[in-house]
Amino acid sequence: MLYRESGQFKTSYKADMAIFPIRQDLWGVITTLIVAVVIVPAFASEHMIVGYLLPF
């Protein structure tokens, strides 16, 4: 485990049933999406985009 879940208390049932109930999970997903959608295409070569990223 990379982080501790202690100290992140939920005050409602809706907050407890959230898709990302822990803040680190939400920020990790946001960071991964930004890197995948913005950073990689901005700095990738044409070969990498056509050969590796396009099939996915």
N, C-alpha and C positions, 0 to 999 in steps of 0.2 A: 504494500500500500504506500502510495506516494505522499499522502496527507492524512491528517487526523480529522475525523468527523465530529469530535467533541467541541462543544461550544456553539454549534449551529442548530439552535432549537427552532422548531416550527410552532407557530401560534395558531394554526388552523388546519383543518383536514385538507383543504385545497392546497395549501403550501406543502403539506406532507406528501401529497400525491402528484407533485409536479414532475415533469419529465426529467429535469435536472435538479434534484432537491438540494444538492450541495453546490455552493458557489464555484468551487474549483472545477467541477465537471462542466458547468456552463462556460466558464472562461476558457477551459481547454478546448471545447468544441468550437467556440468562436474563433480562437487563435488558429486552430487547424483549418477551419474553413477559409479564413483570410489568407493563410499561407497557400492553400491549394488553389484558390480562385484568383488571387491578386499577385502574390510574389512569384510563384513558380512560372506562370505564363509570361510575366514581365521579363524574366531573366533567362528563360529557357530558349535554346536554339530551335531552329525550324525542324532539325532532325529529331530532337527529343519530343517536340509537340506532335509531329506526324507519326513517328514510330512508336512512342511509348504512351503518350497521353490520349491520343485520339481513339485507340481501341477501347478505352474504358469509358 
